[in-house]
Amino acid sequence: MSAQLANHMAVMRRQIEELRCHMNVQRSNVSAASQQLMQYVAENEPRDYLIVKPPDNPFKPKSSCLFL
């Protein structure tokens, strides 16, 4: 029984430490975070290859076979 109690106490201590870490996290408003996210997306849109076609395919073979 004491092994179970010690295990339970260890689990509870880890949970308390995790909650203390979460308590110290600085939070921000959703409205401010969404504005920052929209600004980041707008600034990086020209370099986003999911939106804009890349200038050259990096996986394209460099040269073709001369014997064909």
PEJOTA-V328984 format. One record per helix or strand of 2 or more residues. SS is the DSSP state (2 for helix, 1 for strand). FROM is the first residue (numbers start at 1). TO is the last residue. If there is no record, write none. Layout:
SS FROM TO
SS FROM TO
//
This chain:
2 2 23
2 30 47
//
